[in-house]
């Protein structure tokens, strides 16, 4: 792990406003401020804080403050709501937090800022503009002859522009921009911002996001030009697995809305709006679709079209598509961005002139291709696939998604082609039509995903487990593209609620997904049916029935987990009526408390293998779980009557579950599947006397199957945690290390670089699974990642803890591992826990952030031999011994860095694996 920092005082860092660092363009009237803490002194904590807020240009020290809390006693650091005078639109505010340490001494301060967007609906004066389809586009050629049946009706991407003049000194300029569809904004020949696939996918009928950009550096005195390129995107392109275009769901052509705000040095203000003064024409992008791909004709470039002085006399006036701006909301999370580049690993030339490029990693995004020396009109085609079959691209599993990009060369010597309004899930690229040789350096994978900063790292001594962690993270990258999707390659890419809820605990370990999921949860609430049913997917397309058990329950489980992980009470407040309505919907149609009616498409334990968990058992278990979480949410929100009501319902459903599905005397759960036992144990649905026997039956099933799992999407996340929690960590590790089918390591042994959708996506016996549903990049079965952090490395929360206020550190030593460690940047600060076995000694390294309490369980059969930093316990300040047993020692810790050593038995690391001074860094 990391070396302890040099001596230093209590210091705030990681300042955020509304879960974002330095957000530009908030429309939240009461934003919340947060910070984290670090200190090199053991036992340090914040005893008080002071927040000050002032408009830009005001010194935070000079007393002319908009809001000043004064010195506030307490340890609060999370999501403190602004409580000053109303904020003004389009205004930057600077804020400062000052902290006092555990001794009451003022130690440090930190500064940040946030900027408001358009806080009031009537501030939108612009109109939606679009191509005027009644006017024939000038110089528009016939349809491209080699389009497919699915793409020949796709329209070219319109370029829109207008000129304007800046006639006096500017002090600030902001662009507020959105589209129904996708947009790329340009000013004076330069791209604005780095957001990709903007404005993103939401429940468009309720909410369309807008982005705010600082464009002051792009403007000049005199003539200026603003332009945009539009594409269909999710608004009017192919979405999901419908065979028709998405026009039946949203719209039939993209639209743009822009408000450019100019603030001048003399105090005046001017708006440049999207209106009838804009003009439009087609450009080089002949079509662009998220599923089908992008077709670009380099011969049709429009040099200088986005610069002042361009002659647009032959362009067509735009059409005014409406002025309804009631759906516009400021984007509350970070956008999709290009966040990594992958160089080509190999390029193999085929006899017919094609090239097969291997990027070495199943990724999501697009290719940047450099073409050298091609004559004008050369057609180059890029096809994408996740795997090869007999050396050729395997594309059957893409179903109707063509995932094909085409570039027609302009004949300019060196040309660079990179699509802008599509993305694909792929590892391999077939390049056809490229002139001459194709060098590896001419092909680069550009990795796209929502910008959710990485906050967690896990490492261990086993290379296969490390590959598993890598595959989990790549699956998270590839499926967090505007919404949490189910797969990034085929004609689906939908926001399935069950997939999201089972993977969310792992996602939160790896990255800061607070803003990403809080935004998506607004769409989940908006998509709820009038009778209280959540749908299976959000945004709601293709699947319009009520949500299935475990799927619709995501509308309850996700906001609760976000609250526990990040302390986000607001996500609970906004979701609570919908959470109640969902449970009431289930209860209303199942008065006998066994969930057998109104079960939607009822997927059961989706893609389980070698077992069939009774569906009514699974459904009723989730009915109980959702009722319990609604009761807990009600307690947090102070809704005592609701809390009592749903606690009683949870008890009644639990009793009905036990009566219908449990033989308490023998500890048998109906169906006798791994998932059935896991749900009953994890959700507390067994009579206490039945628990030991149920654990034994679960363990016996795992052993009888040769340490193989049978769980599908619903059960897999519970498998290792439940076994370890009930004393069978040996079996959890046996499953983790298993590399024969079915297991996590089986796909790794056969070259997987992401998590597969199904255990049998490919097998030695049957080859590739039939293509109807076979994604090789899907995160659900990677939900074991949470146990790597929480079980193997041992970073967890106490049952009543919120946002890691009370840590429970309990590393699990076992399996083939000789060391493991994890670091997690929590909402309160950095937590680390790592262990290593060296020459009969267990070494534990722990970091606890200021103001956080922790208990640490040291697994050792000789608790009297435990020391910390060379000092035997209990003679260590800040370490209190709580409990000794013949298998462990439990201590209470305050904040700080700790180095424990204890006698241990088991395999040991070699000196090259574990340094004498430190544990390996994850």
Beta strands, then each sheet from edge to edge (+ up, - down):
strand 1: 11-17
strand 2: 24-26
strand 3: 32-38
strand 4: 48-55
strand 5: 67-68
strand 6: 72-73
strand 7: 80-81
strand 8: 92-100
strand 9: 106-116
strand 10: 128-130
strand 11: 158-166
strand 12: 170-180
strand 13: 182-187
strand 14: 190-191
strand 15: 208-214
strand 16: 222-231
strand 17: 255-264
strand 18: 269-273
strand 19: 279-282
strand 20: 285-289
strand 21: 293-297
strand 22: 316-317
strand 23: 319-322
strand 24: 328-330
strand 25: 336-343
strand 26: 346-349
strand 27: 355-372
strand 28: 379-385
strand 29: 387-389
strand 30: 392-394
strand 31: 404-408
strand 32: 414-418
strand 33: 424-432
strand 34: 443-450
strand 35: 456-460
strand 36: 662-663
strand 37: 668-669
strand 38: 762-763
strand 39: 767-768
strand 40: 795-797
strand 41: 806-809
strand 42: 819-825
strand 43: 830-838
strand 44: 841-848
strand 45: 853-859
strand 46: 867-868
strand 47: 871-872
strand 48: 879-884
strand 49: 888-893
strand 50: 896-903
sheet 1: 1+ 3- 7+
sheet 2: 2+ 9+ 8- 4+ 5-
sheet 3: 2+ 9+ 8- 4+ 6-
sheet 4: 10+ 23-
sheet 5: 14+ 13- 16+ 11- 19+ 22-
sheet 6: 18+ 17- 12+ 15- 24-
sheet 7: 20+ 21- 31- 28+ 33- 27+ 26-
sheet 8: 20+ 21- 31- 28+ 33- 27+ 32-
sheet 9: 20+ 21- 31- 28+ 33- 27+ 34- 25+
sheet 10: 29+ 30-
sheet 11: 35+ 42- 43+ 44- 50+ 46- 47+
sheet 12: 36+ 37-
sheet 13: 38+ 39-
sheet 14: 40+ 41- 45- 49+ 48-
end
